[in-house]
Amino acid sequence: MPHSPQPALSVGRYTYDKVDHTFLKQRVDQFRDQVRRRLSGELSEDEFKPLRLMNGLYLQLHAYMLRVAVPYGVISAPQMRTLAHIARTFDRDYGHFTTRQNIQFNWIRLEDTPAILDILADAEMHAIQTSGNCIRNVTSDQFAGAARDEVLDPRVHAEILRQWSTLHPEFTFLPRKFKIAISGSEQDRVAARFHDVGLLARMGENGRPVFEVFVGGGLGRTPVIGVSLRNDLPEEDLIAYLEAILRVYNEYGRRDNIYKARIKILVQALGRDAFLDKVNAEFAAMDRSRYHLPAELVEAIRARFGAPAFEAVSPDAAADVARELAAHQRTDADFAAWLASNIHPHKVPGYCSVTVSCKPSGGIPGDVTSAQMDLLADLAERYSFGELRVTHIQNVVLAHVREADLFTLWQALSDAGLGTANVGMVTDIIACPGLDYCALANARSIPIAQKLSARFASISLQREIGSLRLNISGCINACGHHHAGHIGILGVDKRGEEAFQITLGGNAGEDASIGQILGAAMSEDETVDAIARIIETYLARRTPGERFIETCRRLGTAPFKDAAYAAV
């Protein structure tokens, strides 16, 4: 009999095989029966809760929320259209991109969830392990496979970690949720030091890639910068070493107190060296052959990622493109600003990576309408080999764009409200959904994000301010990563009213730091004004070329605190 044709490989994304498809369909059928029993009353909410959470379904303030996994942030154009269809058909016409490179739908009916998961399965997507005390979605560098500085393509290893961790029998009920991030270079574009495990690739002394392993980082109620356990983990030991770390955490992590159950608390309690000793002892006792990651397996996984068919660009053609882009910049200041902020260099000459800002002036950070999702899918097929990336900053990346197409692409994005030139600037705000949706929140994150975005909407003002990370969380759980923001905002309950604390000096990169609380919480409008005065103080006191975070570290918090509370 003739062999059935192999499915076409999706560029940049691991392409499922028959085993993957069968598994997802079986999982959907299982959950469909669980939903039926819940709706009939055979299952109580207490009985149903762990089952729905294992399938990414939360019960929020007003409705169910479904969190869909986007493994290591990579998504194809057809998958984006699937998400647009779900937004139109089952939600209120939009989705929300999160800091774990996932997408959330906030207005889902319980009875619709099996149909949604079935649609997702057809598109090689799911919601497995987007909740619960398990290994969550592995996040990665949004420029993976494209960045000039990468040592290896981290998507391949992120996929290996996804397959290893999915329904892992030992790690399905950990003391608490567990988050892993992996970057293909030493430049930390994944906030590795604020993860339970963070992995940064670098070139080893033998000329082969190795990983630096950070453990015990995290935000939330107790923000902690992770410690480096080792900087020479070879590729073949990646699974074994992570298995050893998870086993130590599973055995010694606290289960008596939800606030002290994360691995960061265990690492702090034992100390780095004692924790390392336990990991090394577990690692040494393991059957290493069982967990060995051979090069041929890595290559087999890599082979299921479609590669872009880049076009060679001659020096003459590159010079023509450069002149054309320069001419557009001279005649269109908005395009010039967009080029300056939203473009990242590519390893292939003649190409670049484009960050599409999901933070328009006065908009809701991370929210994208179904029409915008469809447009992003169209543009990805036209300009970036049909591939997109969701970033942990709540934006979208087109990773492989010809420089010759930049002006036309920008025009299409601008017409759809997606051409904002603010990546890395004060209005490129990270924000959780807050009290508008979340049952855990103390305050709304969205309105204050919108006010700040409008306050600093001027692109010329943003360029004058320069690089500035502003993060907002609606509660101490820190889903908006406020501790890691140069300026952070935390929503609190102040005598029954919504109020906001300001933190200053956080950073998620190689020089990671935790923001320090400036003082008492203020009202929403007072907080917006206070942040404006903080930024005015920076502009007045910075030295030439000094970024906001550098000025904060040089001056300390005192002058900024004085400015923040000057009119309160």
N, C-alpha and C positions, 0 to 999 in steps of 0.2 A: 504494500500500500504506500502511496506517496506520503511524504512527511508534510504535516501542516506547517504553513509558513510561520517563521518567527515574527513576533510583533516588531514593528519599527521602533528603534530606540528613540526615546525622547531626549532632546538635547539638554544636557546639564542635570538630568534627573534620573534616578534609578528606575528602570522599567520593570514592572512586575511580571512574574511568570505565572503559570497555571496554579502553582501551589499558593502563591500570594492571593490570587483572586478567589480561590476556593476558601481559604482561611477567612477572608473578609466576609464573604457571603454567609458562611456558617456563623460567624459572629453576629451578623445582622439578624439572622433567623433566631438565634438565641435571645437577643435583646427584644425582638418583636414579641416573643412569647412572654418575656418578663414584663413588658409594657402592658400586654393584654391582661395579665394577672393583676397588675397594679390597678388598672382601670376597672376591673371587675370586683375589686376589693379582696381578692385572694391574698394579695401582699399588702401589708401596711407600709406607710411611708418609711418607718424605721427599717423594715426589711428591704424595701426597694432602694433606699438611699445609696448603700455601697454598690449596688448593681448599676445604678444610673451614673454614679461618679466614675466607675470603671469604663464607661462609655462617653465620658466628657459632658454629661448633662447635669447642670446645676439648677437649683431652685433659687432664683433671685428675689428681689423685692416685689416685682410685678408679674413676672413670667419665668418660664424656664429659659436658661441660656445654654446654648450648645457651643462648646469649644472644639473647633476642628483643627487637627494636627496639620502643620505644614513642616514636615521633617527637614531639619537644617535650613529652613526658609525657602527652599526651591519649589517652584510651582510652574506648571506648563500653562500655555495659553488656553487649551481646552479645560484644564482644571479651573482656571480663573473664571471661565464662562460658566462652569458648573456652580461655582460660588455665587456668581451673579444671579443665576436661575434660582438658587435657594433663597437669596435675599429677596427677590421679587415675589416668589411663590409662597414662602413660608415665614418671612420676617417682614419688616417694614421698609424694605427696599435698600438696605445698607448692611454692611458688616463692619466689624471693628478689628483692625490689626493690633496684635498685642506685643509685649516686650519679649515673649518667647517665640516670636515668629509664627504664631498661630493666628487664626481668625475666629472671632466670636460672633454669634448671632444671638441677640438679646431678647427676642420676642417669639420664642418657639413654643408651640403647643405640644404637650406630652404625646398626644395621639399621632402627631405628625413625625415624631423622631425616627421610627423605623423606616418610613419612606425616605426621609432625608439621608439616613445612613446607607440605604440601598443605592440611592443616587450617587452618593460619595464613593461607595465601593466600585461602582461602574467606572468612576473616574480615577480609580487607584488612590483613593483618599479615605480617611477614617477619623475617628475621635478617640481612639484607644490611648489610654495612659496620658490624656490631657488633664487628668485629675487623679486624686487618690494618693496614698502613701507608697508611691512607686517611683521608678525612674521616668521622669517626664520627657517631653520632646527635647531631643538633643539639638542645641542651637549652634550655629556656625557663622563664619565670616561671610558677610553679604557680597564680598568680591571674590569668593572662592573660585578658583579656576581661571581667574582673569587678572588678579593683582600681580604687579611686577615683582613684589617683594616676597611672594610666597615660596616656601620650601617644598610643600606638597599641597595637593588639592584636598582640603579637609572634608569635602562632601563624601569622599569614598570611605573615610574612617568614621564619619558621622553615621553613614548608612550601616557600616559594620556594627557600630554601637547600638543603633536602632534595632537591628535584627537580634543582637545578643540580649538586649534588655527587654524586648517585648514579651510579656507573659513569663518572664524569668521566674521559675518556681520558688527561688529563695528570696526574691526581692519584690514580690507583689504586695507584701504588707510590711513595709519598712516602718521604723519608728515615726518617720515623717516623709514628706515628699523629697525628691532628690533630683537636682538639676545639674546637667553637664553641658559645658560649652567647649568648642574646639576651634582653634584658629590655625591656619596653614602657615603662619609666619610668627616671628617674635613680636611684631607689632600687634598689640592687644586690641583687636576690633570687636571682641566678644564679651568684654568685662569679665575675663577669666578669673580674676582675683575676688570676684563677688559671687562665685558659684560654689556649690558643694564640691564639685571637681571642675577645674579649668585646665585645659590642655593647650599649650603653645608649642608649635613645631619650630625646630631650628636645625641647622646642619651640625651633625656630630663630628667628632674628631676623625672618624673613619670615612668621612665623606658621605655618610648615609643620614637620612633624617632621624631625629630623636624628638621626644616630647619632654617639655618641662611640665611637671604635674603640681598644680596648686590644689589644696584641699582645705575645706572648712571656711570658705567665704560665704557671705550672705548678707542680706539686708533685713528688713522687718524690725521686730521689736528690739533685737540685739544685733546691730550692724557690725560685721567683722570682715576684715581683709584676710583672705586666705593665705596660708603659709605654703611655701614651696617644699614639697617632700623630696623631690629629686629633679634634676634637669637633664637626665641622660637616659630616659626610658626608651628602649628600642621598639620599633614598630611591632616586632613579633611577640613582644610581651605586653602589648597594650591591654588586651582582654584579661589576661591573667592578673595584671597589677590592679586593674579596676575591680576585678572580682575580689581580690584580697581586701581592698579598701572597703567595699560594700559589706563583706563578711564581718569585718571588724566593727563597722557601724551597726550592722544588724544585731550583733551580739551585745555590744556595750552601750549602744544608744539608748537614751532614756525613753520609756514608754509610760511613765507615771505622770508626766507633766507635758502637755502639748507645747508649752512655750519654751521648753528646754529639750525638745526631742530632735532638733536638727543636728547634723553632724558638726556644725560649727561649735555647738556647746560642748560636744564630746572632745573635740580637738583642744578647745580652750581648757577644759577640765583636766585632761591628761597632760597637756603640754605637747608641743610639736615632736620632741624627741621620743617620748613614751608612746605616742600614737604611731610614729614611724616604726618603732620597735615591734609593735603589734602587727602592723601591716607587713613588715619584712618577715616576721615569723610565720604568718599565714601564707605569704608568697612562697617561702622556702618549703613549706609543708605540702603545697599543692602538687597535684599531678600535672606538671607543666605541659606535658605532651598533649593533654586534653584541651588546654586553652591556648596552645601555640598558634600564632597567626602567621602562616606561611605566606611567602611572597606570591605564590600562585593563587591563593585564595583572594588576596588583595587585588590581584590583577583580574580575577574572575568577577569580582564586584565592580571594579573599574570598567570592565568591558560592557556592563549593562547601563552605563551612562553614555548617551549619545554625545558626540563631539561636534562643535560648530565647524562648518566648512568656511574658514576664514579666506578672504581674498587677499592676494598679495598686492601691496600698494607700492608703486614705484616712487623713487625720490621726486620725480617731476610731478606726479599726481599728488603726492603729499604736499608739495610746495603750492600747487594750485588750490588745494583745499584750505591750507593755512591762509592764503591771500583772501579767499572767499569768506572765511570765517572772520578775519580781521575787518573786512569791509562791512559785514553785517554788524559787528560790534560797534563800529564807528557810527552807524546810522540808527542803531537800536540799543539804547542803554539797558532796557530790561533783559534783552538777550545776553548782553555783555555781563550783567550781574549774575544771570543764571549759569553761564559758562564758568564764572569765577567760583561759584559755590556748589554746584550740583554735579560736577564732572570729576571722575577719578581715573588716574592713568591706568592703561591696559598693557599687558605684557606683549600683545601683538601690535606691531606698528600699524597706524592707520585706524585703530579702534580705541574706544574708551568705554568706561562704565558710567551710566547715568543714574543718579538717584532722583526718583520722582517724589517730590514732597507731598505728603498727605496732610499738610498743615497750612492750608490757605489762611489768609488774614481773617481773623474772627471765626475760624472753623474749629471743628472738634478733632483733636489729634488722633490720627489713626482711623477715622471713619471714612469709608469709601462707599459711594452709591453703586447700585447694580450697573447703571449706565457707565460709570467710570471704570468698573471692573471689566466690562465688555470692551471699552476703549483700550484699556491697558493690555488686554489679550490681543486685540487687533494690532496695536503698536508693537507688541512683542513679536508677533509673527512677521510684521513688516520690517522691523529694524533690529531684532535681537534673537533670531533663530527660534522664536516661539517660547522663550524662557524668561521667567521673572524670578525675583528674590524678594521675600518679605524680610525687613530688617528688624533688629531688636530696638531700633529707634522709632518704629512704627511708620516707616516709609517703605517704598517699593523701588527695586533696582532693576534696570535693564542692563545686563552685564556686558553685552558685546555689541556696541553700537558703532557703526562706521562714523568717523569724524565728518565725512562728507554729508551725512544725514542729520547732523545735529540741529541745524536751523529749522529744517522741515519738521523734525520731531518736536522741537520746542514749541513751534506754532500750534501743532495739534494738541499738545499738553495744555498750553495756555488757554486754548479755546474751551477746554473742558474743566478749567479751574485747577489744573494739576501742574501748572508751570511756575509755581512760586519759587523764587530764588533765595531760599533761606536755610539750606542744609548746614547744620553745625552752628547756626546763629540763634539768637535769643528767642525767636518765634518757632524754632524747630523743637517744640515742646513735647516732652514725654508726659502722658497723663493716663491714669487709670480711669475706668468709667465712673468711680466714686458713688456718691449717695443717690445719683439719678437711677442707678440700677442695683448696686451691690448692697446686700443685707449687712455686710460687715462694716461698711464705711461710716465715718462720723460726719463727713462733709462732702459737698459736691466738688468734684475736680473740674468738670467741664466748664461751668460758667466762668470761673476765675482764669482758666486757660484761654477762653475766648476773649476775655477782657484784656489780658496781657498781650495776646496776639494782636488785637486791635490797637493797643497802646503803642506797640513798637512796630507797626505795620510798614512804616517807611523803610524801603530797601536801602536808601542812602544812610539812614540812621543805623540800621543793622550792620551795614558794612563798616561804619565808623566804630561801632562797638566791637565788632570782630567775633572771634570764636567764643561762644558762651553756651553752656548746657544748662537748661532750665527744666527741672523735673517736678511733677506734682503727684502726690499720693493722697487719696481720700481717707486713709487710716494708717495705723502704725504697721500694717502688714507690708506696706511699701511696694505695692505692685507698680507704682509709677517711678520707683527707684530714686526717691527724693534724696536719700543719703548720698547718692553718687552724682548728684547734680552740682555744678559750680554754684548755682543757686537752687535750693530745694524748698518745696512748700509741702507742709504736712497738715492735712485737715484734722481738727480735733473738736471735741465737744466741750464747750466752755459754758458751764451753767445752763445747759439745754440749748445753746445756740451754736451754730456753725462758726468756727474760727480757724485761723491758720497760723502755724509757726513757720518761721523762715530758718533754713539752715544755709550755711555758707562754707565753701571750700571743698566740696566733695569732688571726686574725679574717679572715673572707671578705667583709665588706661594703665600704662606701665607704671606710672607714678601714682598708684591708686591712693585715695584718701577718703575719709568719711566726713561729710559735712557736719559742722558744729551749730547747735541751736543758738540763734542770736539773742532771743529773749521771749517775752510773753507773747501769746497768740493774739492776733488782731482780727478784725472783721475783714470780709472779702475786699471791699473797696480800700480800706486802710492798707491791706497787704499789697495791692496793686500799686498804690502810691509809694509805699515803702520801698518796693523793688525798683521803682523808677528813681528814687533818691539814691539807692545803693549803686545803681548803674551810673548816675550822674557823678557820684563820688569817684568811681573808678575812672571815668573819662577825665576828671579833673586831676587825678593824682597818679595816673600811670606814667611810666617812662616810655620813650619811643619804642614801638614794636612790642610792648609788653601785653600779654594776653590777660584776660580777667582773672583766671585762676592764679597766674603768676603775681599779679598785683595783690590779690588776697593773701597769698603766702608771704609776700614781702612785708605788707603792712599789718597783718593780723586782722582780727575781726573788729577791733575797737572802733575805728573810724566809720566802718560800715554800720555798726550797731547804732552809733550816734546819729547817723543819717537816717536810718530806718525808723527810729523812734522820735525823730525831731518834732514831728507834728502830731504825735499820738497822745 
